[in-house]
Amino acid sequence: MYCFCIFYVYKNYMLKKIGKNWCHKKDGGIFTSDHLSPSQLSKNIDQWFWDYCVLDEKARKAIPPNMKMIFGGLAGRGLQDMITENLSVDEVMKGKKK
């Protein structure tokens, strides 16, 4: 089984074979995550390699969260409440739920 990556080339999408080593570990590759996110791609390459090729999901979850993760979660929760509960910013800041 080979893994594929999508590249944006001249406004057309095309699949490019990047090799078996970039598959998930359970499929014989070295990658221990099932997706790529912007936060992964903004890491230094050595930190990314350690987090997503050396550590597994259980070990990554054991790492304590940093301030970016905490406040990102709070902002996401506030936006979700605004959308799903039809709340204003003031209502979310005061902790009100309808």
ZIKAJO-V73001 format. One record per run of one state. SS is the DSSP state (~ for helix, > for strand, _ for the rest). FROM is the first residue (numbers start at 1). LEN is the number of residues. If there is no record, write none. Layout:
ss=SS from=FROM len=LEN
ss=SS from=FROM len=LEN
This chain:
ss=_ from=1 len=3
ss=> from=4 len=6
ss=_ from=10 len=2
ss=> from=12 len=6
ss=_ from=18 len=2
ss=~ from=20 len=3
ss=_ from=23 len=1
ss=> from=24 len=1
ss=~ from=25 len=3
ss=_ from=28 len=3
ss=> from=31 len=1
ss=_ from=32 len=6
ss=~ from=38 len=4
ss=_ from=42 len=3
ss=~ from=45 len=10
ss=_ from=55 len=2
ss=~ from=57 len=5
ss=_ from=62 len=5
ss=~ from=67 len=18
ss=_ from=85 len=4
ss=~ from=89 len=5
ss=_ from=94 len=5
